[in-house]
């Protein structure tokens, strides 16, 4: 199956900076800009007890050895003026050829 990687995405890390008054401000640092396949998923909502669990909204498929593509706290994907939170990065079939970035839409 051929994957069409025609969508330009930007991976960003959220860091905390300090302004001249000493206040903490969020800042976003671009890790990498790359082409990816965009695979939309129907988000699913589970409710059990007092917990609410949401699944992924989309998957971005990229070529595998991408330096800097490590799931960290507060890593985001920018695509078509939308912001997605990276939930995890998975090596497809363990072959080190392609990687799926599972995301949840934030804005």
C-alpha positions as CSV (number, residue, x, y, z in Angstrom):
1,X,0.0,0.0,0.0
2,X,1.4,3.4,-1.1
3,X,1.1,6.2,1.5
4,X,0.7,9.7,0.1
5,X,2.9,12.0,2.2
6,X,1.8,15.4,0.8
7,X,0.8,17.3,4.0
8,X,3.4,19.7,5.4
9,X,3.5,19.4,9.2
10,X,5.6,21.2,11.9
11,X,6.6,19.5,15.1
12,X,7.0,21.9,18.1
13,X,8.0,21.5,21.7
14,X,6.4,23.7,24.4
15,X,8.9,25.3,26.7
16,X,8.7,27.8,29.5
17,X,10.5,31.2,29.2
18,X,10.7,34.1,31.5
19,X,10.0,37.8,30.6
20,X,11.7,40.9,32.0
21,X,9.2,41.0,34.9
22,X,10.0,37.4,35.9
23,X,6.7,35.9,34.7
24,X,6.7,32.5,33.2
25,X,5.4,32.4,29.6
26,X,4.9,29.5,27.3
27,X,7.0,29.4,24.1
28,X,7.0,27.0,21.2
29,X,10.2,25.8,19.6
30,X,10.1,24.2,16.1
31,X,11.7,20.8,16.2
32,X,11.2,19.8,12.5
33,X,9.1,20.5,9.5
34,X,8.4,17.5,7.2
35,X,6.0,15.9,4.8
36,X,3.5,13.4,6.3
37,X,0.4,11.4,5.4
38,X,-2.7,12.7,7.3
39,X,-5.0,9.9,8.4
40,X,-8.2,11.2,10.1
41,X,-9.8,9.0,12.8
42,X,-13.2,9.2,14.4
43,X,-12.5,10.3,17.9
44,X,-14.0,7.9,20.5
45,X,-15.0,8.9,24.0
46,X,-15.1,6.3,26.8
47,X,-16.7,7.0,30.2
48,X,-16.1,4.6,33.0
49,X,-16.7,5.5,36.6
50,X,-15.4,9.0,37.1
51,X,-12.9,8.8,34.3
52,X,-13.2,10.1,30.8
53,X,-10.8,8.7,28.2
54,X,-10.5,10.0,24.6
55,X,-8.7,8.3,21.8
56,X,-6.8,9.8,18.9
57,X,-8.3,12.2,16.4
58,X,-5.7,11.6,13.7
59,X,-2.5,9.9,12.7
60,X,0.4,11.4,10.9
61,X,2.6,8.9,9.0
62,X,6.2,10.0,8.4
63,X,9.4,8.4,7.2
64,X,11.1,6.6,10.1
65,X,14.5,7.9,11.3
66,X,13.5,11.4,12.1
67,X,15.7,13.0,14.7
68,X,13.8,15.0,17.3
69,X,10.6,13.0,16.9
70,X,10.4,11.6,20.4
71,X,7.2,11.8,22.3
72,X,7.8,14.3,25.0
73,X,5.6,16.2,27.3
74,X,4.0,19.1,25.5
75,X,4.9,18.1,21.9
76,X,2.6,19.5,19.3
77,X,1.9,19.1,15.5
78,X,0.8,22.1,13.4
79,X,-1.2,21.2,10.3
80,X,-3.6,23.3,8.3
81,X,-3.9,26.0,11.0
82,X,-4.8,23.4,13.6
83,X,-2.9,22.3,16.6
84,X,-2.6,18.6,17.6
85,X,-1.1,17.2,20.9
86,X,1.2,14.2,20.3
87,X,0.1,11.3,22.4
88,X,2.6,8.7,21.1
89,X,5.0,7.8,18.3
90,X,4.9,4.2,17.0
91,X,7.3,2.4,14.7
92,X,5.1,0.7,12.1
93,X,5.6,-3.1,12.3
94,X,9.0,-2.5,13.9
95,X,10.7,-2.2,10.5
96,X,12.3,1.2,11.1
97,X,10.9,2.5,7.8
98,X,7.9,4.6,8.8
99,X,6.5,6.0,12.0
100,X,2.9,6.9,13.1
101,X,2.4,9.9,15.3
102,X,-0.9,9.6,17.2
103,X,-2.5,12.9,17.9
104,X,-5.4,14.6,19.6
105,X,-6.8,17.9,18.3
106,X,-6.3,20.8,20.8
107,X,-7.3,23.9,18.8
